[in-house]
Amino acid sequence: MTIIESSTTPAVDRSELEARVKAMYQEVAETPDADFHFEMGRELAERLGYDPAGLDRIPTAAIDSFAGVGHFLDLASIRPGERVLDLGSGAGMDSFLAALATGPEGQVLGLDMTDAQRYKAQRLAEEAGIRNVEFHAGHIESPPFADGSVDVVISNGVINLSADKPRVFAEAARVLRPGGRLALADIVTETPLPKKVSGNATLWAACIGGASQVDDYRAAIEAAGFAVQTLREHPEYRFLTDSARGASETYGVRSISLLAIRR
């Protein structure tokens, strides 16, 4: 058993956490119509602010398995020819939209540890003839890419699942060129979570137990070498189950999106 604990990371059995996250997001990929703690699909995406015209241009099955928590692509301002890394790319919806923005001269690298998600995304890319995106196996704490090799790092509802968030942000800074952009959406809390919640791997996999207090989350980003430019809330995001809604009300669990620049 491996326990990860630090001043910014509650104790959690990391191997159990990874197994539960993989199991849940395998189900997200394979049976998106199943019942989850969170919403999914196109209706959610449009309510969060995604452009319907853009969604019409990417594979529908990727949108069906969309389990993001916010919209940030307007903050990312991806330009033609840029190289983009999507941390926790899932079934590929954000990666495909980023591929539209960066164009044929650019490249999008999706990174995900769940085989079912990655295989689905790669299959959809091949079927749709999307050639400027590729999906890699790996963990967001150790992306297998060179220093300063990307222009933009994006992520949606994934970093809260990590038991080592400072390392995730440090690695994002490492792979970004100076002046590169980190644009993400994630779940945070108003007040710190008690150990009975933060030590529960099941609640982590449901995007609740691993949520950081918002000021601590921002501080971890800045400590990694970023300057936070914009931080906004997404009140339109909501959890579905009574237990998840109860935690949200008790601890101020909410969705944010932000833009940070690598110094």
The 8 nearest C-alpha neighbors of each residue, nearest first, counted from 0:
[[1, 2, 12, 14, 13, 15, 3, 11],
 [2, 0, 12, 13, 14, 3, 11, 15],
 [1, 3, 12, 11, 13, 10, 4, 0],
 [2, 4, 10, 11, 13, 1, 162, 12],
 [3, 5, 10, 8, 9, 2, 6, 11],
 [6, 4, 8, 7, 9, 3, 10, 163],
 [5, 7, 8, 4, 9, 10, 215, 3],
 [6, 8, 5, 9, 215, 4, 165, 211],
 [7, 9, 5, 4, 6, 162, 163, 10],
 [10, 8, 4, 197, 11, 198, 5, 7],
 [11, 9, 4, 198, 3, 2, 8, 12],
 [12, 10, 198, 2, 13, 3, 9, 200],
 [11, 13, 2, 15, 14, 1, 16, 0],
 [12, 14, 16, 15, 11, 1, 2, 17],
 [13, 15, 17, 16, 12, 18, 1, 0],
 [16, 14, 18, 12, 13, 17, 19, 200],
 [15, 17, 13, 200, 19, 14, 18, 12],
 [16, 18, 20, 14, 19, 15, 21, 13],
 [17, 19, 15, 21, 16, 20, 22, 14],
 [20, 18, 22, 16, 21, 17, 204, 23],
 [21, 19, 204, 17, 23, 22, 18, 16],
 [20, 22, 18, 24, 113, 19, 23, 25],
 [23, 21, 19, 25, 20, 24, 18, 26],
 [22, 24, 20, 26, 25, 21, 19, 27],
 [25, 23, 27, 26, 21, 22, 20, 28],
 [24, 26, 28, 22, 115, 27, 23, 21],
 [25, 27, 29, 24, 23, 30, 28, 22],
 [26, 28, 24, 31, 25, 30, 29, 64],
 [29, 27, 25, 116, 26, 64, 30, 31],
 [28, 30, 26, 27, 25, 31, 115, 116],
 [31, 29, 26, 32, 27, 33, 28, 25],
 [32, 30, 27, 64, 33, 28, 29, 63],
 [31, 33, 30, 34, 27, 63, 39, 64],
 [34, 32, 31, 30, 35, 27, 26, 29],
 [33, 35, 32, 36, 31, 37, 38, 239],
 [36, 34, 37, 33, 38, 239, 240, 205],
 [37, 35, 239, 240, 238, 205, 243, 34],
 [38, 36, 238, 35, 239, 39, 237, 66],
 [39, 37, 43, 66, 239, 238, 35, 36],
 [40, 38, 66, 65, 43, 64, 37, 63],
 [39, 41, 63, 65, 62, 43, 42, 64],
 [40, 42, 44, 43, 62, 45, 63, 39],
 [41, 43, 45, 44, 40, 46, 39, 47],
 [44, 42, 46, 41, 45, 40, 39, 47],
 [45, 43, 41, 47, 42, 46, 49, 40],
 [44, 46, 49, 48, 47, 42, 43, 41],
 [47, 45, 43, 48, 44, 42, 235, 49],
 [48, 46, 44, 45, 69, 70, 49, 43],
 [47, 49, 45, 46, 70, 50, 44, 69],
 [50, 48, 45, 44, 47, 51, 70, 46],
 [49, 51, 53, 52, 48, 54, 45, 44],
 [52, 50, 54, 53, 55, 49, 45, 44],
 [53, 51, 55, 50, 54, 56, 49, 57],
 [52, 54, 55, 56, 50, 51, 96, 57],
 [53, 55, 51, 56, 52, 57, 50, 49],
 [54, 56, 52, 53, 57, 51, 59, 58],
 [57, 55, 53, 54, 52, 58, 96, 99],
 [56, 58, 54, 55, 95, 59, 53, 96],
 [59, 57, 60, 61, 123, 127, 62, 56],
 [60, 58, 62, 61, 63, 57, 55, 54],
 [59, 61, 63, 62, 58, 64, 123, 90],
 [62, 60, 90, 92, 59, 64, 63, 58],
 [61, 63, 65, 59, 40, 64, 60, 92],
 [62, 64, 40, 60, 61, 65, 59, 31],
 [65, 63, 62, 31, 61, 28, 27, 40],
 [66, 64, 62, 40, 39, 63, 67, 61],
 [67, 65, 39, 64, 38, 68, 40, 37],
 [68, 66, 156, 155, 65, 69, 39, 184],
 [67, 69, 156, 254, 185, 184, 236, 155],
 [70, 68, 184, 47, 67, 256, 233, 254],
 [69, 71, 47, 48, 72, 184, 49, 256],
 [72, 70, 74, 73, 183, 256, 182, 75],
 [71, 73, 75, 74, 70, 76, 182, 77],
 [72, 74, 71, 76, 75, 70, 77, 182],
 [75, 73, 71, 72, 76, 258, 182, 257],
 [74, 76, 72, 182, 77, 73, 71, 180],
 [77, 75, 73, 74, 78, 72, 100, 71],
 [76, 78, 75, 100, 101, 81, 79, 97],
 [79, 77, 101, 81, 100, 76, 80, 102],
 [80, 78, 101, 102, 81, 100, 105, 104],
 [105, 79, 81, 104, 101, 78, 102, 82],
 [82, 80, 105, 101, 79, 78, 150, 83],
 [81, 83, 106, 149, 150, 105, 107, 151],
 [82, 84, 107, 151, 152, 149, 150, 108],
 [83, 85, 152, 108, 107, 109, 153, 86],
 [86, 84, 109, 153, 88, 154, 152, 108],
 [87, 85, 154, 110, 88, 139, 153, 84],
 [88, 86, 111, 110, 89, 157, 85, 154],
 [87, 89, 109, 85, 91, 86, 110, 111],
 [90, 88, 116, 91, 87, 111, 117, 120],
 [91, 89, 120, 116, 61, 119, 64, 92],
 [90, 92, 94, 120, 89, 88, 93, 61],
 [93, 91, 61, 95, 94, 62, 90, 96],
 [94, 92, 96, 95, 91, 97, 88, 85],
 [93, 95, 91, 97, 92, 96, 98, 85],
 [96, 94, 98, 92, 97, 93, 91, 57],
 [95, 97, 93, 99, 98, 94, 92, 100],
 [96, 98, 94, 100, 99, 95, 93, 101],
 [99, 97, 95, 101, 96, 100, 102, 107],
 [98, 100, 96, 102, 97, 101, 95, 103],
 [101, 99, 97, 98, 102, 77, 79, 78],
 [100, 102, 79, 105, 80, 98, 78, 81],
 [103, 101, 79, 99, 105, 104, 100, 98],
 [102, 104, 105, 131, 101, 80, 106, 130],
 [105, 103, 80, 102, 79, 106, 101, 81],
 [80, 106, 104, 81, 101, 102, 103, 82],
 [105, 107, 82, 131, 132, 83, 81, 108],
 [108, 106, 132, 83, 82, 84, 98, 131],
 [107, 109, 84, 133, 134, 132, 85, 83],
 [108, 110, 134, 85, 88, 135, 84, 133],
 [109, 111, 135, 86, 87, 88, 134, 136],
 [112, 110, 87, 136, 137, 113, 88, 117],
 [111, 113, 137, 136, 138, 114, 110, 87],
 [114, 112, 21, 116, 115, 111, 117, 25],
 [113, 115, 117, 116, 118, 112, 25, 136],
 [116, 114, 118, 25, 117, 113, 119, 28],
 [117, 115, 90, 89, 119, 28, 114, 113],
 [116, 118, 120, 114, 119, 115, 121, 111],
 [119, 117, 121, 115, 120, 116, 114, 122],
 [120, 118, 122, 116, 117, 121, 90, 115],
 [119, 121, 90, 91, 117, 123, 122, 118],
 [122, 120, 124, 118, 123, 119, 117, 134],
 [123, 121, 119, 125, 124, 120, 118, 126],
 [122, 124, 126, 120, 121, 125, 127, 119],
 [125, 123, 129, 121, 127, 122, 126, 128],
 [124, 126, 128, 122, 123, 127, 121, 129],
 [125, 127, 123, 124, 128, 122, 129, 121],
 [128, 126, 124, 125, 129, 123, 58, 57],
 [127, 129, 125, 126, 130, 124, 123, 131],
 [130, 128, 124, 127, 131, 125, 132, 95],
 [129, 131, 132, 128, 124, 125, 103, 133],
 [130, 132, 106, 129, 103, 107, 98, 105],
 [133, 131, 107, 130, 106, 108, 98, 129],
 [132, 134, 108, 109, 107, 135, 121, 131],
 [133, 135, 109, 110, 108, 121, 117, 132],
 [136, 134, 110, 109, 137, 111, 133, 108],
 [137, 135, 111, 112, 110, 134, 138, 117],
 [136, 138, 112, 111, 110, 135, 142, 139],
 [137, 139, 140, 141, 112, 142, 111, 110],
 [138, 140, 141, 142, 86, 167, 137, 87],
 [139, 141, 167, 138, 166, 142, 170, 163],
 [142, 140, 139, 138, 143, 170, 137, 167],
 [141, 143, 139, 144, 138, 140, 137, 170],
 [144, 142, 141, 145, 137, 135, 138, 136],
 [145, 143, 142, 174, 146, 148, 149, 141],
 [144, 146, 148, 174, 147, 143, 173, 149],
 [145, 147, 174, 173, 148, 144, 175, 176],
 [148, 146, 176, 175, 174, 149, 173, 145],
 [147, 149, 146, 145, 174, 175, 176, 144],
 [150, 148, 175, 82, 151, 83, 147, 174],
 [149, 151, 179, 82, 175, 81, 83, 176],
 [150, 152, 180, 83, 179, 149, 181, 84],
 [153, 151, 84, 181, 83, 85, 180, 182],
 [152, 154, 85, 182, 183, 181, 84, 86],
 [155, 153, 183, 86, 85, 87, 184, 157],
 [156, 154, 184, 67, 157, 183, 185, 68],
 [157, 155, 185, 67, 68, 184, 158, 186],
 [156, 158, 159, 160, 155, 87, 154, 185],
 [157, 159, 160, 161, 156, 164, 185, 154],
 [158, 160, 210, 209, 157, 161, 186, 206],
 [161, 159, 158, 157, 209, 203, 206, 204],
 [162, 160, 158, 163, 159, 164, 209, 157],
 [161, 163, 164, 8, 160, 3, 13, 209],
 [164, 162, 161, 166, 165, 8, 167, 140],
 [163, 165, 167, 166, 161, 162, 168, 158],
 [166, 164, 168, 167, 219, 163, 169, 223],
 [165, 167, 169, 164, 168, 163, 140, 170],
 [168, 166, 140, 164, 170, 165, 169, 139],
 [167, 169, 171, 165, 170, 166, 220, 223],
 [170, 168, 223, 166, 172, 171, 167, 165],
 [171, 169, 173, 167, 172, 168, 166, 174],
 [170, 172, 168, 169, 173, 174, 167, 175],
 [171, 173, 169, 175, 170, 174, 168, 261],
 [174, 172, 170, 146, 171, 175, 169, 147],
 [173, 175, 146, 147, 148, 171, 172, 145],
 [176, 174, 147, 149, 172, 179, 173, 150],
 [175, 177, 147, 179, 150, 178, 149, 148],
 [178, 176, 179, 261, 262, 175, 147, 260],
 [177, 179, 261, 260, 262, 176, 180, 175],
 [180, 178, 150, 176, 261, 177, 175, 151],
 [179, 181, 151, 260, 259, 261, 182, 152],
 [180, 182, 152, 259, 258, 151, 153, 260],
 [183, 181, 258, 153, 75, 257, 71, 180],
 [184, 182, 154, 153, 256, 155, 257, 71],
 [183, 185, 256, 155, 69, 255, 156, 68],
 [184, 186, 156, 255, 254, 155, 68, 256],
 [185, 187, 254, 253, 210, 159, 255, 156],
 [188, 186, 210, 211, 213, 253, 212, 252],
 [189, 187, 252, 212, 251, 190, 213, 211],
 [188, 190, 251, 212, 250, 213, 252, 191],
 [189, 191, 250, 188, 212, 192, 251, 213],
 [192, 190, 212, 193, 188, 211, 189, 250],
 [191, 193, 197, 196, 190, 194, 250, 208],
 [194, 192, 195, 196, 197, 191, 198, 208],
 [193, 195, 197, 196, 198, 192, 9, 10],
 [196, 194, 193, 198, 197, 199, 192, 208],
 [195, 197, 194, 208, 199, 198, 193, 192],
 [196, 198, 208, 194, 199, 209, 9, 195],
 [199, 197, 11, 194, 10, 196, 195, 200],
 [198, 200, 196, 202, 201, 197, 203, 208],
 [201, 199, 203, 16, 202, 204, 198, 11],
 [200, 202, 204, 203, 199, 205, 19, 16],
 [201, 203, 208, 205, 204, 200, 199, 207],
 [204, 202, 208, 209, 200, 206, 205, 201],
 [203, 205, 20, 201, 202, 206, 19, 200],
 [204, 206, 202, 203, 207, 36, 201, 208],
 [207, 205, 203, 204, 208, 160, 159, 209],
 [206, 208, 203, 202, 210, 205, 209, 243],
 [209, 207, 203, 197, 202, 196, 210, 206],
 [210, 208, 203, 159, 207, 160, 197, 211],
 [209, 211, 187, 159, 207, 186, 208, 188],
 [212, 210, 187, 216, 188, 213, 209, 215],
 [211, 213, 188, 191, 215, 187, 189, 214],
 [212, 214, 216, 187, 215, 188, 211, 189],
 [213, 215, 217, 216, 212, 218, 211, 189],
 [216, 214, 218, 212, 213, 217, 219, 211],
 [217, 215, 213, 219, 214, 218, 211, 212],
 [216, 218, 220, 214, 219, 215, 213, 221],
 [217, 219, 215, 221, 220, 216, 222, 214],
 [220, 218, 222, 216, 217, 221, 165, 215],
 [219, 221, 217, 223, 218, 222, 168, 225],
 [220, 222, 225, 218, 223, 224, 219, 226],
 [223, 221, 219, 224, 220, 218, 225, 165],
 [224, 222, 169, 220, 221, 168, 225, 219],
 [225, 223, 221, 222, 262, 261, 172, 226],
 [224, 226, 261, 221, 260, 262, 259, 220],
 [225, 227, 260, 259, 221, 228, 261, 262],
 [228, 226, 259, 229, 258, 225, 260, 221],
 [227, 229, 259, 258, 226, 230, 260, 257],
 [230, 228, 258, 257, 227, 231, 259, 256],
 [231, 229, 257, 256, 258, 255, 228, 232],
 [230, 232, 255, 256, 257, 229, 233, 254],
 [231, 233, 255, 254, 234, 256, 230, 253],
 [232, 234, 254, 235, 255, 236, 69, 231],
 [235, 233, 236, 232, 254, 253, 237, 255],
 [234, 236, 233, 237, 47, 46, 254, 69],
 [237, 235, 234, 233, 68, 254, 47, 238],
 [238, 236, 235, 239, 37, 38, 234, 244],
 [237, 239, 37, 244, 36, 243, 240, 38],
 [238, 240, 36, 37, 237, 244, 241, 38],
 [241, 239, 243, 36, 242, 244, 238, 37],
 [240, 242, 244, 243, 245, 239, 238, 246],
 [243, 241, 245, 240, 244, 246, 36, 247],
 [244, 242, 246, 240, 245, 241, 238, 247],
 [243, 245, 247, 241, 246, 242, 238, 240],
 [244, 246, 242, 248, 247, 243, 241, 249],
 [247, 245, 249, 243, 248, 244, 250, 242],
 [246, 248, 252, 244, 251, 245, 249, 250],
 [247, 249, 245, 251, 246, 250, 244, 252],
 [250, 248, 246, 247, 251, 245, 252, 244],
 [251, 249, 190, 252, 247, 248, 246, 189],
 [252, 250, 189, 188, 247, 248, 249, 253],
 [251, 253, 247, 188, 250, 187, 189, 186],
 [254, 252, 186, 187, 188, 251, 255, 247],
 [255, 253, 186, 233, 185, 232, 68, 187],
 [256, 254, 232, 184, 231, 233, 185, 186],
 [257, 255, 184, 183, 231, 230, 71, 69],
 [258, 256, 230, 229, 183, 182, 231, 184],
 [257, 259, 182, 229, 228, 181, 74, 227],
 [258, 260, 227, 181, 226, 228, 225, 180],
 [261, 259, 180, 226, 225, 178, 179, 262],
 [262, 260, 225, 178, 179, 177, 224, 172],
 [261, 225, 224, 178, 177, 260, 226, 179]]
